[in-house]
């Protein structure tokens, strides 16, 4: 799905937020590269997202 696919149905009077749910680790693919998260966040903002949240849905984002 491209940025224009997301932006068009929402129109100018609506807004949306994006949650990147496995920003730190994926149960199927393992660790997630920070560059991949940044790319997804940038694409979301370019598509018109009002906000981007980074989530750790499986508990792998342990601070060191």
C-alpha positions, 0 to 999 in steps of 0.5 A: 500500500502506498502513501497515497492509498492511505491518505486519499480515503481519509480526506483532509478532515480526518486524521490517523495515527500509526502504531508500529507494534513490533518495533523492537522484536518480532515473534517470527523474525527476531530482532527488528533493525532500528533502520527498518523502524525508522523507515516505517515511521518516516513512511507513516508520517509522509502518508499523513499520520498525525502521530507514530507510536513505537510499541513492544507487544511481545516484551523484547525491548529491554533497556540496557 
